[in-house]
């Protein structure tokens, strides 16, 4: 089997699904080859790009190699201006290459001006006209070489994001044309969302032979004929650790759980898609991370959990993995203990991502977040005092919010600005499969049979246009908040944010 991670996503760390699937297949005696064609395609594009005539583009083109090296050097992250210049110059090259193909292309996104990943007809068009894809010169040769080397019967694609969809189907179209005997498997987060939609019907029967929903190990093994119980194994990053990612050292992604242990929040895809919660035993987490660190010598561990469980946090605090780490955590009483926060920092915790969502208690209660704002203030203070960077997520426009309640979020962030390192502020999107849709006046959000969100008339009149104006004219202009937003690493955002921690040490230190 050959399993591929297609472009385009952030090319700063290896794709965890490939490492987990590889380990599962190998554990059952199946041969498997994995390939991160995302990072390879991006580097191919940069190395084959042509310069433009304006001063900025000439400079960016001249310094491609230097800027790639800069993103792999921890010294770059000691100077945010130097970092931003390297990133913006590389993105300039990618952007210009995209414009020649009628794309809005960046280091973090792929958007076609004529084709939509939300329309099955457009994805089928991308498959039929695969030669028009910007990465065709790369993936046509690369796929032929991989197939010649590994001779797979099945070729799988891990499709998790909309930004990957058009490229994925272009590759599938090429394979159906060049190697029609190969069986195509499609899985990943985006595919899981498609399959969970009410009334789903397969519009790709001529292109995709098998769809794999959710966590793919067991369905994939069953497809290959496994008829006995499978036990989870640690991921295998052996082949991916040699790839050249745009980060200072190898980032090790690891999942101590899948799904969400809280699973109570309104409008959450984990609930609407009914994703089960499964966790690795805390003692196993510790042992596997220690083994993986020996195998890959990472500069940073990225815990992929929707929220790291209290038990896993305790295990990490008591048994440090030996490398810096970060991930999502819930705002709860465990982090309300300043001694525990200091213990986390001593274990290597550089940053915690916190889904606060709102600074208004009524909004939080309406969403069943289980967050108390007084405790949130304490947690932010404790983490800051312990030296742990915070990346706080806010969500504007949920059905229970209005302008006045949004203003309370502004006030909360302003009051706690010294304890918030980074900030992500987004406008609420209503998942198409959400059970709360019945209580709202909904319409199509985007035209397309594969749309994953629905539009709705806000019950309080707090619609998207008003929210955008509020964010641009009021929220982001508050000086304390503006300073936080300016710190955010462009394009790579939270994936690179830990490297800006004053406590981060280079892989060689």
N, C-alpha and C positions, 0 to 999 in steps of 0.2 A: 504494500500500500504506500501511496505517496500522499502526504497531507501538506497543504499550502496555506500560509497566511498571506492574503493578497493586499496590494496597496488600495487605499492610502490611509495610514494612521500615523500617530507620532512614532518616529523611529528612534526611540531613546532606550527601549528595553525589549527583550525577546518576548514573543507571544506565549503566554503561559499555557493556553489550551493545547498547543502543539507538543509541549514538553510532557503534559499529563497524558495525552493520547498515546504518545510514543512509549512512555513507560508502561501503560496498560497493555498495549499490543505486544511489547517485548516480553512482558511477564507471562503471557500466554503462548509464547513461542511463535508469534507472527512477525514477519519481517516488515519493517516500516522505515520510510525515509521522510524527513520533515524538511521544509524549506521556508524561511522567512523571506518571501519575495517582496515584502513591503520595503524593508531597509535596502535590499539589493536594487529594487527598481528606483528608489529615490536617489541612491548614489549613482546609478547609471544615468539618470536624468541630469544630475549635476555635472557629471563628467563629460557628457555629450552636448551640454547646452551651448548655445551661441550667444555672444554678447550683443548688446544694443549700443546705440550711439550716445545716450545721455551719460553724464558724468557718474551718477550713482551706479548705473548698470555696469559701466566699464570697470569701476572700482570693485564691485561685487564679483564680477567675472574673474578679474585678475587675482582676487584673494580667496577663491573657492577652497583651495587646499589649506590655506592658512586658517580660514574660519572653521573648517571641519576639524582641524587639529585643536583649535581653541575650545570647541565644545567638549573635547575629550580631556582638557586640562583643568584641574580643579582651580588653578590660579585664576582662570577666567571668571569664576563664580565669586571671586573676592571683589569684583568690580562690576556692578550691575550695568553701568553704561557700556563697558567693553563687551559684556555678554550680549546686551541688546543690539549692539552694532553687528556682532558676528551673526546673530540669528536673523536680523533684518536683511543683511546682505545675502545670506543663503536663501532666505525666503524670496528675495527679489529675483534671483535666478529662476527659482521654481515658478514664481508668478508669471514671469515673461514667457517661459516655455509653455505654460498653460494657456496664455492669451493667444498664442499662435494656433492652438487647437480648440479655441472657443470654450476654454475652461476657466473657472475661478479656482486656481490651484494654489495651495500653500503647504507649509511643512506639516500641517495638521488636518488638511481637508481637501476633498476632491469634489467639485461641483461643476456639472456640465450645464452650459447655458441653454441647451436644447433638449437634452434627455434627463428624465427624472428617475431616481431610484425608487420612487413611490408608485411607479406605473409599471406593471408587468410587461406591457407592450414595449416600453422603452428599454427594459432590461433585455427582452428578446431581440430588440433592434441592435443593442450593443453586442449581443452574441452573434447575430448574423453579419454585422459589419465590424468584426473584431479587428480588422486591419486598420481601422480608423482610430483605435485607442492609442493614446499618447505613449503607452508603454509597450506597444506591440513589438518593436524591434528588440526589446529586452526579453519579454516573456516568451515569445515564439522560439527563440534560440535556447533560452534557459529550460523551458519545458521539454523540448526535444532532447536536450542533454540529460536531464533528470530521468526521463523515461527510458532512454538508452542505457543508463547506468543501473537503474533499479528495476526496470521491467515490471511495473506494478499492474495488477489487475484492476484495482480501484484507485481513483484519485479523488481526494477529499479537499474541500475548501472550508476554512473557518471564517464565516461571514458574521461579524459582530456589529458592524457599524454601517450606516448609510453611505459613508464616504468610501466604503469598499465595494459597494454593490455593482456599480457599472463596470469596474475593472474585473471583478470576479466573473461576471457573465461574458465579458469579452474573452477571458481565458477559457471559459467553458465552451464558447463558440468555436474557438481555435481548436480545442481538443476534439470536439465532435466532428470537425472538418478533417483534421489531420490524423486523429486516432479514434475513429468511431467505435472501435471495439472496447475501449476503456469505459468502465462504469464510473459515473460521477456521483459523488456524495456531497451533500450540502448541509452544514450544521453551523452552530454559533448563536450568539445572542439575538441578532436580528432575525434569523430563521426561526428561533424559538418564539419570538413575538408574532411573526406571521402565522405560525401554526396554532397559536393560542387564540387567534381572532375567531369570533363566532362566524360560522358560515364559510370558513376557509375552504377554498378549492385550489387545486394545484394547476397554475397556468403554465408550468414549465415541464410538462410530461415529456416533451421531446428533447429536453436538455439535461434534466436532473433525474437520475435513476433512483436515488434514495435521499430522503430528508431525515436528519437526526435532530430531535428536539432536546433542549435542556443539556444536562451534563452528559457528554457523549460517550464516555467509556463503555458503559454496559450495552447501550444499543448498538455501538459499533462492533463490540465483541460478539454480540448475538447475530449480527449480520454476517459475520465471518464464521459462524457455526459453533460458537462456544455454547455449551449446554450445562456448564457447572458454575457454581457461585464464584464471583470474582471479588477479591479483597483489594481496596485501594492501595496504591503504592506511591512512593515519592516521585515527583516529576524528574524527567531526564533532560538536563540542559547541556549534555556533553557536546552536541554538534552546534548548538546555538551560542555557546559561550565564546566561540571563535569569531562570530560575526562582529562587524564594526558598527556599533551603535553610537548615536550622538549624545553621549554622556561621558562624564569622567570616571571611567571604570565600568565594570559589568554590574548591571542592576539585576538582582535575583527576585523574580516574582514568585510568591508563594501564597497558597490559599489554605488557611487553617479551617475554613468552612465555606460552604456554598449555601445560597439562600440567605435568609435573615432570621436571627433568633428572636427579634422583636416582632416583626411581621404584623403590626397593628396600624401602621400609618395609612391614612386615607390616600387614595390615588396612587399608591405605590405599585409599580409593575410586579414586584415580588408577590403581591397579593393577587393582582388581576390575572397573572400568568400561573398562579398557584405553584410557584417554585418551592419544592420542599427544602427544609433546613437540614443540612447534614454537616457534622463537624468532625474534625480529627481530634482524637484524644490529646489533651494538653501535653502529656509526657511524650507523645509521639511527635507533636509539633516541635518540641525542643530538640529531640533526637534527629529528626529529618533536617531541620535547619542547620544543625551542627554538621551533619554529613554533607549537605549541599554547599555549605560554606567552604568545606575542605576541597570539594570537587571543582568549584567555580571561582573561588577567591573573589567574591563580589565586593564592590565598594559600598553597596547599599542593598538592603533587603526591602522589597515592596510587598507588604501584606495586602492581599487582594480582597479580603473579606468585606462584605457590605457593612459590617460592624464587627470588630474583633471582640469576641466574647470576654466577659469578666474573667472566666477561668483561664483563657489563653493569655490575657494580659498578665494575670498573676504568675502563670508559668514562665512567661518571658522575663518578668521582673525578678523572679527567683533564680532563673537559669538563663543568663544573657546568651544570645546566639553568637556573640563574638564579633558582630559587624553592626554598623548603624542600621536602623530600621524605621519604617513609618507605615501608617495605614489609617483607615477609618475607625473611629470609636464613638460610642454613644456617650452623651453627656449624662452621667449618672453619679450616684453617691461614691462609687469607687474612685473616680477622679476628683471627688470633693475632698479627698484625704490628701493633704499636702505631702505627707510622708511617703505615701504610695507614688505620687507623681515624681518625687525625687528618686525613688527607687526605679521607676520606669526610665528616667533619664540616665541613671547609672547603668541600666541594662543596654543602652545604646539607642533608645528612642529619641529620634531627632525631631519628628513632627507628627502631630495627630490631626487628621481631617475630621471636622465636626459638622454634622448636619443640623445646624441650629434652625434654619428655615425662616424664623420670624422672631422679632423682638417684642411681640405682643402675646400675652398669655392666653387670651381668648382664641387667637388663631391657632396656637399650638395645641390647645385642648380640643378644638374642633377637628384638627387633623389627627388626633390621638397619638401625638408624638411622644408623650410621656416625659416631657422636659419641663422642669421648673426653672423660671428665669433667674430666680435668686441663686439657685444651685449653679446655673450656667455662668453667672458672674463669678462665683467662687471657683469653678473649674478653670475658667480662663485665667484667673489670677494665679491659681496654683500651678498651672502649666507654665505660665510665663516666669514665675519665680523659680521653677525647677529647671528652666532653660530649654523647655520643649516648645518648638515653633508650632503655631496653630494656623490651620487653613480652614476658615469658616465659610460654610455654604448657606446662602440666603435664597429664599424663593418668594417672589412677589406675584400677586394675582390669584392666589387660591380663593375658592368661593367665599370663605368667611372673612376675607380681608377687604378693607376699603382704604381710602386715602388716609384717614386718621390713624388706622392701625398700622399702615405702612410707615407713617411718621414715627410711631413708637419704635419700629425697627431702626429707623435712622437714629433716634435718641439713644437706643440701647447700644448700637455700634459706636456712636460718638462717646458715650460714657465709658465704654470698655476699649477704646481704640488702642491704648498702650499695651493691652494684653492680646490683641489680634494682629498676627503677623501678615497673613494673606486673606483675601476675601474673594469669594465667587458669588456674584449676584446674578440671578437668572429669573426669567419670566416663566411662570407656571405653564406647562403643557399638559393637557388632559389626555391620559392614555386611552386609546380607543377601546380597550377591553375593561376599563374601570367599572366596577359595580355601581359607583356613584353617579354614573351618567344618567340614570333614570330620573334623578331629581333635578336635572339641569336642562336648559333649552340649548340643544346642541346642533351643530351643522358641520360640514366638512371643513377640516383645518387646511389641508392641502388637497388639491385634486389628485386622485390616484387610488387605484384599488388596493394598493399596499400601504396606504397611509397608516401610521402607527399612533396618530393623535387625532383628537376631535376638537373643533372650536366650540365655544359656548358663550352665550350672552351672560355676562357676569350678573348675578342676582343683585349686586349693589352698584351696578354701573361702572365698576372698576375694570374696564376693558383694556386690552393690550396697548392701544394707542395712548391712553391716559398714563398707563404705567411707564411706558417708554419715555414720555415727556417728563414724568416725575423723576425717573432715574437720572435722566440727562440734565435736567434743570435744577434739581434740588439735591437728591441723594448723593450723586457723585461729585457735586460741587462743595459739599461740606468739607472744609480743609482737612480735618482729621481723617475722613474717609478717603479723600483724594490721595493722601499720602500712602495709605494702605494699598489702594488699587494700583498706584504707580510702581509698587514693589513686585507686582505679579510678573513672573517670567513670561514673555510673549510666546504664544503658540504652544510651548511645552507646559506651561502653567504648573499644576501640582506635581507633575512628574519630575520637574527640575527644582522645584521649590526647596526640597531638603538640602540641596547642595549649597544653598545660600545661608544655611544655619552657621552661626559662628562656631558651633561645636563640631561641625563636620570635619573629619580628617581624611586625608587622601589615602588611597589604597596602599601606598608604600610607607605610610607613617607607622 
